[in-house]
């Protein structure tokens, strides 16, 4: 149907006077899309998760997509419920940071018409796209730095064995020790859940050993924060009594004296790349399925790791 020129002008004037705002739902009625994306993460309070979401928003906001963020609270049950909720909300696509690398409710969604992209963690045997970091080399670089500062007794607070990220970081630790001919002490390898309270018991276990490590590597943000708290509570000085290197960057770590040595993940870029892949899949692009992107980390070295030659 054609609109007469004088009517078109009147319509445009009315839109301007009413301060018309773009309505993605109205556009969805015409395009059969909702212009909304679901994001499911383990914890909304986690700094890493927040930075990933910022990256997603930077890509999707200019395209007028709305984002529905849900938290699984590190619960497999809640993960399944939230995925179902997002599907029922008829989102166009979902970005998921899975609770672990074994859960079937994510893996089975490869048969869904809703595209799904994983971030940070892979799911065993799945055909899902994913954006993750090169965790093996990230961890390796941290341990190599610690070794080059003279340390031979190096502990690690690793994550759950059912999370791909944790397994890869442990692999980097073991590979570095092996390459530098350092004997692996099983007592120096402890495990902790990747939860907000993670790391406290595991770190305490390391620092109370009779022959305790001279340096400890913590493998995610919560375990790093809780390990620092644990040291302060016990009156231990970072970089003097025990050397410490963490994972995930935050401005908080640079406020300490000394500032903390950390492996930095490009968390915002992870979100950006995941959003770009999701857009391609939602537009029908099925090339290189599944696509696994591994982004490089970089290491910040400070006096939190003491030279002990």
Secondary structure, 3 states (H helix, E strand, C coil): CCCCHHHHHHHHHHHHHCCCCCCHHHHHHHHCCCCEEEEEECCCCCHHHHHHHHHHHHHHHHHCCEEEEEECCCCHHHHHHHHHHHHHCCCCEEEECCCCCCCHHHHHHHHCCCEEEEECCCCCCCCCEEEEECHHHHHHHHHHHHHHCCCCCEEEEECCCCCHHHHHHHHHHHHHHHHCCCCCCHHHEEECCCCCCCCHHHHHHHHCCCCCCCEEEECCHHHHHHHHHHHHHCCCCECCCEEEEEECCCHHHHHCCCCCEEEECCHHHHHHHHHHHHHHHHCCCCCCCCCEEEECCEEECCCCCCCCC
